[in-house]
Amino acid sequence: MRSNVHCSRTLLTTVAALALCGAAVDASAESWREQLSSDLVRVEDGKMRYEQLSVCEFRLPDGDQMRPIGRRFQTRSKAEAPAEGLISRDQFVALVTQLETRAVLALSEIAPGLSPTQAIDTFDCDPIAEAIGKVDLQLLITLTMEGIQLEFITPDGASVRSTHTWAEYD
């Protein structure tokens, strides 16, 4: 059973890492001033919502350059929490960012020998305004008054879900 749990956690962190690509500011997509002045979180229907879509590719160190490997893929990172009573807007952004970053750092399990900085540099992503057809990989984060759920959806539609109550963190 322990190995199944480890495999599930590895799969969760791997897929989450793939979904994380879009958080960086990309001057080629739109002006940096526009990106920096836009809100990451929308508040509607009593909920805070965050969504980032990106087109990404893996790049591995090859001498002084980063060499693309594989094909480009589309990712979506999406989070939702009650607008009041659970988490502040700032802490919501910080939590989502932390979950995304931790997933990228888990890439050292996939490509042994990468430093944390190299693991983050492994991705080259361009944010996009809307999905281009079907999204390849998705990270869904849901916070409620009862707990948190992380869900990863792979290109074949398989879903890996992890659900925790807040009592587990006390």
C-alpha positions as a printed Julia matrix, in Angstrom:
170×3 Matrix{Float64}:
   0.0    0.0     0.0
   2.83   2.41    0.79
   4.17   2.13   -2.77
   0.7    2.89   -4.19
   0.47   5.98   -2.0
   3.95   7.06   -3.12
   3.03   6.48   -6.78
  -0.17   8.5    -6.37
   1.71  11.35   -4.71
   4.36  11.28   -7.43
   1.67  11.36  -10.12
  -0.14  14.2    -8.32
   2.98  16.32   -8.06
   4.08  15.53  -11.61
   0.78  16.51  -13.17
   0.52  19.57  -10.94
   3.95  20.65  -12.11
   2.78  20.47  -15.68
  -0.25  22.6   -14.88
   1.78  25.31  -13.27
   3.4   26.85  -16.3
   1.51  30.1   -16.65
   2.28  32.06  -13.5
   5.27  33.99  -14.84
   4.98  37.39  -16.51
   5.51  37.06  -20.26
   6.3   40.31  -22.03
   5.64  38.79  -25.46
   2.0   37.97  -24.68
   1.05  41.53  -23.74
   2.73  44.53  -22.22
   4.22  43.88  -18.81
   2.35  46.91  -17.46
  -0.99  45.42  -18.5
  -0.12  42.05  -16.97
   1.11  43.53  -13.7
  -1.98  45.75  -13.37
  -4.47  42.93  -14.01
  -6.04  40.99  -11.14
  -5.2   37.31  -10.71
  -8.35  36.71   -8.67
 -11.94  37.5    -9.61
 -14.7   37.65   -7.0
 -18.1   36.54   -8.27
 -21.1   34.7    -6.84
 -19.55  34.81   -3.36
 -16.36  33.02   -4.47
 -12.78  33.96   -5.26
 -11.71  32.44   -8.56
  -8.29  32.1   -10.17
  -7.61  30.66  -13.62
  -4.47  30.57  -15.73
  -4.19  29.0   -19.18
  -0.84  28.48  -20.89
   0.84  26.75  -23.78
   4.07  25.15  -22.53
   6.97  22.93  -23.44
   9.67  21.15  -21.49
  13.23  22.38  -21.89
  16.23  20.6   -20.41
  19.73  22.0   -19.92
  22.04  21.24  -22.85
  25.34  22.98  -22.29
  24.69  26.72  -22.1
  21.2   26.46  -23.61
  17.84  24.9   -22.82
  16.83  22.23  -25.37
  13.1   21.65  -26.04
  11.95  18.06  -25.58
   8.61  16.63  -26.65
   5.68  18.58  -27.96
   4.03  21.78  -26.73
   1.01  21.25  -24.5
  -1.79  23.31  -23.0
  -2.35  23.67  -19.25
  -5.04  25.1   -16.99
  -4.6   25.96  -13.34
  -7.88  26.81  -11.63
  -8.7   27.56   -7.98
 -11.82  28.52   -6.06
 -12.57  29.51   -2.44
 -15.33  31.28   -0.52
 -14.89  35.04   -0.82
 -15.44  35.55    2.9
 -14.79  33.73    6.15
 -12.09  31.25    5.13
  -9.06  32.86    3.53
  -8.04  36.38    2.56
  -7.49  37.23   -1.08
  -3.74  37.64   -0.48
  -3.48  34.29    1.3
  -5.53  32.64   -1.46
  -3.03  33.83   -4.09
  -0.12  32.79   -1.85
  -1.58  29.31   -1.28
  -2.28  28.7    -4.98
   1.22  29.9    -5.88
   2.78  27.7    -3.2
   0.9   24.61   -4.41
   1.92  25.29   -8.0
   5.56  25.94   -7.07
   5.84  22.84   -4.89
   4.58  20.79   -7.8
   7.27  22.17  -10.12
   9.97  21.45   -7.56
   8.78  17.85   -7.46
  10.16  17.51  -10.99
  13.5   16.59   -9.48
  11.85  13.17   -8.97
  11.29  12.92  -12.73
  14.65  14.27  -13.88
  17.16  13.35  -11.17
  20.01  15.78  -10.7
  18.07  18.97  -11.37
  18.42  21.74   -8.81
  15.23  23.54   -7.71
  16.14  26.44  -10.0
  16.69  24.08  -12.94
  13.38  22.33  -12.21
  11.55  25.66  -12.45
  13.51  26.61  -15.59
  12.46  23.3   -17.18
   9.19  24.9   -18.32
   8.81  27.48  -21.05
   5.23  28.74  -21.06
   3.2   31.42  -22.77
  -0.03  32.54  -21.06
  -3.11  32.55  -23.29
  -6.49  34.24  -22.84
  -8.65  31.23  -23.67
  -8.25  27.52  -24.3
  -7.24  26.37  -27.76
  -9.44  23.33  -28.13
  -8.97  20.7   -25.42
  -6.65  21.48  -22.49
  -4.01  18.77  -22.0
  -3.38  19.02  -18.26
  -5.42  20.61  -15.5
  -4.82  21.44  -11.84
  -8.02  22.19   -9.93
  -7.84  23.53   -6.37
 -11.05  23.84   -4.34
 -11.16  25.31   -0.84
 -14.35  25.14    1.23
 -15.12  25.79    4.88
 -14.56  22.05    5.45
 -11.25  21.49    3.65
  -9.24  21.47    0.44
  -9.3   19.27   -2.64
  -6.6   19.05   -5.32
  -7.49  17.38   -8.59
  -5.24  16.64  -11.54
  -6.7   15.75  -14.9
  -4.4   14.17  -17.47
  -4.68  14.33  -21.28
  -6.6   11.05  -21.4
  -9.17  12.44  -18.93
  -7.95  10.4   -15.97
  -8.41  12.22  -12.69
  -6.31  11.94   -9.54
  -7.87  13.62   -6.53
  -6.61  14.37   -3.03
  -9.07  15.62   -0.4
  -8.22  16.87    3.11
 -10.2   18.39    5.96
  -8.85  21.43    7.78
  -8.77  19.3    10.96
  -5.91  17.32    9.4
  -3.76  20.45    9.49
  -4.46  21.36   13.16
